[in-house]
Amino acid sequence: MLLLSLPLAGCLTSDDGGGTTTFTDDRGVANQPLPDRYREQILAFMRTYLNNPVGVREAGIAEPAQRTVGGRLRYVVCVRYSAKETDGNYRPARERGIMFVDGRLDRILDNAAEVCAGASYAAFPDLEKMSR
């Protein structure tokens, strides 16, 4: 039984030693494909990420841009929005980076000031029209 569990234990470790868990198979290659349908992927994710996806204001989105994240070149889409709090009030607009690996949404970068510096935002009305 012990010999059977050893190969499986290797699947739980990270090659880069950073301890970050991702849900995509990050091959670590620099030639990442441009994410297609990134807006749809972001909307589907934001429905679960936000406590209340209804009534988002000041939504903006930047085009995908290659940025270095964790020492690897990745496509990042910067998103800015103001979400409704549980008490009905709005937070100031927040900026998030959404990282893609192999064309699929991998994770959200909460501290996106550096990775989204200089991003040019366009209106993202679909984020403002979300429902539960």
C-alpha positions, -999 to 999 in steps of 0.1 A, spaced: 0 0 0 29 24 8 45 18 -26 12 27 -43 9 60 -25 45 73 -33 39 79 -71 7 98 -62 24 120 -37 46 133 -65 15 146 -82 8 169 -54 40 189 -54 49 219 -75 79 220 -98 86 257 -92 86 254 -54 62 283 -51 34 263 -37 8 279 -59 -19 256 -70 -34 261 -105 -61 242 -123 -45 241 -157 -16 222 -170 11 249 -170 37 236 -193 59 266 -186 63 276 -222 68 312 -233 48 309 -265 13 311 -249 -17 313 -273 -38 344 -273 -69 336 -252 -99 335 -274 -133 340 -258 -116 356 -228 -146 378 -221 -169 348 -217 -144 331 -195 -141 361 -173 -179 366 -170 -184 330 -160 -156 333 -134 -168 366 -120 -203 351 -114 -187 328 -88 -159 352 -76 -182 381 -66 -204 377 -36 -231 396 -54 -226 398 -92 -257 420 -97 -252 457 -99 -215 460 -108 -205 495 -117 -176 512 -135 -166 480 -153 -137 482 -176 -115 457 -194 -82 459 -212 -71 438 -241 -50 407 -233 -13 416 -229 17 394 -223 32 400 -189 57 382 -167 40 366 -138 60 344 -114 89 344 -138 68 332 -167 54 350 -197 16 348 -196 -14 366 -211 -31 388 -185 -64 406 -190 -68 436 -166 -103 443 -153 -116 472 -132 -150 473 -114 -169 484 -84 -189 457 -68 -219 460 -44 -211 450 -8 -235 429 13 -248 461 30 -257 475 -4 -229 501 -6 -202 501 -33 -165 498 -29 -142 521 -48 -133 506 -82 -108 477 -79 -83 465 -104 -77 428 -109 -54 409 -133 -68 377 -148 -41 353 -159 -45 328 -187 -24 297 -193 -27 279 -226 -56 301 -236 -77 293 -205 -84 313 -174 -61 302 -147 -64 326 -118 -71 361 -106 -43 383 -94 -56 404 -65 -26 426 -64 -25 437 -100 -10 472 -97 23 462 -113 10 438 -139 -18 462 -150 3 493 -149 -5 514 -180 -34 493 -191 -59 510 -214 -95 502 -203 -126 501 -224 -161 498 -211 -172 463 -201 -210 465 -201 -215 427 -199 -199 427 -164 -224 454 -154 -253 434 -167 -246 401 -149 -273 383 -130 -272 355 -105 
